[in-house]
Amino acid sequence: MLVRCFFLWCVTFSIMVAKSPPVKPGIEVLKKRGFDLLLGKRVGLITNSTGVTSDLQSTIDILFRAPNVKLVALFSPEHGVRGDVGAGKEVNSDVDYGTGVPIYSLYGRTRKPTPEMLDSIDVLVYDIQDIGVRSYTYISTMGLAMEAAAERSIPFIVLDRPNPLTGIRVEGPLLTPMFKSFIGAYPIPYVYGMTVGELALMINGEGWLGNGVKCSLTVVQMEGWKRTMWWEDTGLPWVPTSPHIPHSFTPLYYVMTGLLGELGTANQGVGYTLPFELVGAPWINGTVLANYLNSMQIEGVRFRPISYIPFYMDTTGIRYRGVQIHVVEKEKLSLTRVQLAILKALLILFPSYNIFERAKPEKLLAFDKAVGNDFVRQALQSGVPVDDILHHIELQIRNFQKIRQKYLLYN
């Protein structure tokens, strides 16, 4: 009997160990430390539905219940605290239904916490899962909140989380100052290869906050995370970071097709069941496009003709034809090459539906802001080869790579 009980205990223990994720996000590390940085303080929390532990407990609830910690305010980025607001739609201030804590919107008329919002706060905490792409607005919200904290001499704490694109992938155009916007606030590449904690250290250390101010910044590091890890290596559950980033692999596709969404002249799967995994339009011949792109033999990816009818957005009821992107070896994949190759192919194969000439002026500006400069668009329109554009981009980001090295926290 004793032997049988010991065997069952061993099996149960081994299952528990096997299920324990190798990575602990910052909120779990902070909890393990007894919330040492927050004891006796009134806390403002910038978060959304992605702020969870490995067993899906909300950071909101954890801090609300933490002993000798007083959660007094929540701050909402784009898509809302609960992650249910569409891209670009204004988020309203509200009251959290679970805790009764007031929610201040940072994605509406106000993008930066006001002095009034911070009056009763001793420390600001940031806990949001990002996707590692410059045009995703959470990092812009983080920077403005850091700036507001600096101006009020309020400490700022980042609870760190993994980069789903790994911590080694750095690629894409660099932002130039004249194209600074809320979808591109800092002079970093489109894919910057850092955690949000590391990026916060860079923003603070390089003097990129308004008027060169610096905040009192602390990053609560993860445990167990390695730079080479993809999301599936972390053992952590994926919570959609926004309505159209439903899976941990969606950020890969976001980088490969997201710019088309800025132009509005072709669809990238938003409105259908495969957001960012498709490129389609009524005027595209999917077979021709797939054959052309496959003939380029881009490493790590294949293209398949597809026909689909989006369920919502402005395309409802219209049949689209195009390609579905299939990632077959992500380690060898250049996301930027795929993005540029698709844009180039659309221009070459379907000149009568020129994706740039048919775009509205405000859409062209949105495209340039998302890219971070107008060089890429002008080069594509002028017929510059993809390899030449990539070479120009690589030269641009060399200095960033050197600066980035100073702020890396993980091996």
Sequence and secondary structure as in RCSB ss.txt:
>XXXX:A:sequence
MLVRCFFLWCVTFSIMVAKSPPVKPGIEVLKKRGFDLLLGKRVGLITNSTGVTSDLQSTIDILFRAPNVKLVALF
SPEHGVRGDVGAGKEVNSDVDYGTGVPIYSLYGRTRKPTPEMLDSIDVLVYDIQDIGVRSYTYISTMGLAMEAAA
ERSIPFIVLDRPNPLTGIRVEGPLLTPMFKSFIGAYPIPYVYGMTVGELALMINGEGWLGNGVKCSLTVVQMEGW
KRTMWWEDTGLPWVPTSPHIPHSFTPLYYVMTGLLGELGTANQGVGYTLPFELVGAPWINGTVLANYLNSMQIEG
VRFRPISYIPFYMDTTGIRYRGVQIHVVEKEKLSLTRVQLAILKALLILFPSYNIFERAKPEKLLAFDKAVGNDF
VRQALQSGVPVDDILHHIELQIRNFQKIRQKYLLYN
>XXXX:A:secstr
 HHHHHHHHHHHHHHHHHHS S B HHHHHHHTTSTTTTT EEEEEE TT B TT  BHHHHHHHSTT EEEEEE
E TT TTS S TT     EE TTT  EEEESSSS SS  TTTTTT SEEEEE    SBTTSTHHHHHHHHHHHHH
HTT  EEEE    TT SS  EEEE  GGG BTTB SS EEE    HHHHHHHHHHTT SGGG    EEEE  BS 
 TT  HHHHT     SSTT  STTHHHHHHHHHHHHHH SSB STTSSSTTTEEEETT  HHHHHHHHHHTT TT
EEEEEEEE  SSGGGTT  EEEEEEEES GGG  HHHHHHHHHHHHHHH GGG TTTTS HHHHHHHHHHHTSSH
HHHHHHTT  HHHHHHHHHHHHHHHHHHHHTT    
